Amino acid sequence: MKNEDAERSMPAWLGFFMFGIVALLALSGLSTIFVGVITAAQAWEEHAQEHWPTVTARVEKCYLRQSSTRNRDRYYISCQFSYPIGFEQNQANIYSLRVQWPFTGPLQEWIDAHPAGSPIEVRYDPANHKNIVLMPPYMPGKGPHTTNNVKLLIFCAVSFLVLLLVTRVMWPRVVPARTLQQTD
């Protein structure tokens, strides 16, 4: 009689499948932790920026710049602002996200809406007056990111839980022989 406590032999494809599920589970768990940490850090930073004082800045110059990486041309907004804080005159630069040429429409629209000399509301860091963030209307790709980060965190957490459930359901079980035998 065979030893019924021994593991059942598993087909090779099922072993590879289980290895893949466990690897995806580990990767998904690590991704969830990573996204959670980044979301918390960025939410903390944005929360602190909401309490910075506001000032009306003046657009000194704002234009679309080209940067090349390998064979791809990318474009971004480069803006210089000047603003007074007390008796001190400050200047700061802000840059937008980088996009390819077909997607520069919103960038150019933002530049056209903010010509040189136009006023714009900004928040400045009281500890470092050169550090500013724009108030709405935000430059394309700028502004708060926490809401999108939370959506990504929810997606990562749900995918982790689904993979955990699939792993739990698919995991082979070994049932000891003494629980299968009827007692007389």
C-alpha positions, 0 to 999 in steps of 0.5 A: 500500500502506498504511503498516503501522507506523501505529496501528490505528484503535480504535473510540471505545467502546474508547478510552473504555473504556481511558481509564476503566480507566487512570483507575481504575488511577490512582485505585486506585494512589493509594488503595492508597498512602493506605491504606498510609500510614494503616495504617502510622501507626495501627499505629505509634500502637497499637504505642506505646500497647501499651507505655503503663503501665496504671492502674485508673480509675474511671468518673465518669459515662458516658451516651449523648449526642445530636448532630445534623448536618443532618437526622440524629440521631447518638448516642455514648457520653461517659465521664469517668474519674478515675485516680491516677498517683502522688500526682496525680489525673487526669481524662480523657474518652473518646467512642465512634463516632457511630451512628444511633438504631437502632444504639445497642443496643451503646452502651447495653449498654456504658454499663450494664456500666460504671456510675458508680464502677465500675473499668476498666483504662486505659493512659495516655501517660507524656508526657501523663497526660490521654491514655488508651486503654481496655483490653478490653472496648473501647468500641464503635468503640474499640480497635485498628483495624490488623487491619481496616486491613490487610484494606482495604490488601490489598483495595486492593492486589489491586484495583490489581494486577487493574486493572494486569493488565487494562490490560496485557492490553487495551492496544493494541499496534502491531506494526512492518511489518518484523517481519511480513514474511518475509525472503527 
